[in-house]
Amino acid sequence: MAAHRPAAKPAPHSPAATDGKQNCGPPQTADDVEHIMSEMDRLYGTTFKDWIKSEKNVAYLCTYKGHFFKDHSPALYPVLRWITHDWSVAAVAEFVIKLYYNLKLESPQFVAIVASIVGHWSLEKTTDLINIVMIGESAEKCAAFTWRLSRSLRWSLDEQSSVLRSMVKTLSWKQTFTRSFLIRYAECNIDNSTQRCRMIFHIGEEFQSMKPLSPEGMSVASRPDSSSSVFQSLDEYCEIVVSTFRKLGMDPDEGPEMATTRDFHTQSPDDSAAGLADKALAHNPHDKYGQIYRSDSAVDFIEEPKMG
């Protein structure tokens, strides 16, 4: 009969010996990661925690240790938040761009990664990061990325307006780029197809005719000469467009309910989405905006392209 063998005692410096419990799953917070890394350094006599958290090593980390971060699951988010804590905006931008270059800017995965890092940042610091990661991207991708991030971080319309104004000024957007961005951003924000088409039509018309969009509604204000304008700059115009969303009941701080078209603007049959598009096409049969709006083919960035 085999002799009874007592259970092995835990090693003197193992986690089980120090706190009487073992980690049974991935870390849930940045504090969990800090505890695990500190314990590992203590057990093995290393200083890996200080090395991996130093932004001076970001290039080496992305080049030679990038395989540690290829998992896009939420389990990785506390690790990313812990590593980048106290990093400069430039270092964080280099980190996410180099590690996740294979992800599209507007993809839900990339937006979730960025949101997990900047969740506790100030709006100003977050905006600085956005401005860097959007360099060289198309207006449509920038709009989809900004919209998704604003939803993830639950920005108010005032916060959205502040971010958009910073983008225009910092990145020196031209009129064509700003127009494309605002059209896509409106498509993302406005669910009601009629309201969406009317808003997009007037943005397009605004930039085509250079007539100012009135802050009081969606009607284009007339002006006696080319020097008068309701807004003085493109960043101010972005604020006007975002403020229009408030009239449609889309401020996260004011509830999710949508205002009706009648509440927003007294609408005649000719002012419907189709009516506005028909007017544009009657004036110019090749009008880009009229063709798009008449077919109501606004892009919905919520749904991902179906494969197969």
Secondary structure by P-SEA (a helix, b strand, c coil): cccccccccccccccccccccccccccccaaaaaaaaaaaaaaaccaaaaaaacccaaaaaaaccccccccccccaaaaaaaaaccccaaaaaaaaaaaccccccccaaaaaaaaaaaccccaaaaaaaaaaaaccccaaaaaaaaaaaaaaacccaaaaaaaaaaaaaaacccaaaaaaaaaaaaaaccccaaaaaaaaaaaaaaaaccbbbbcccccbbbbccccccccccaaaaaaaaaaaaaaaccccccccccccccccccccccccaaaaaaaaaaaccccaaaaaaaaccccccccccccc
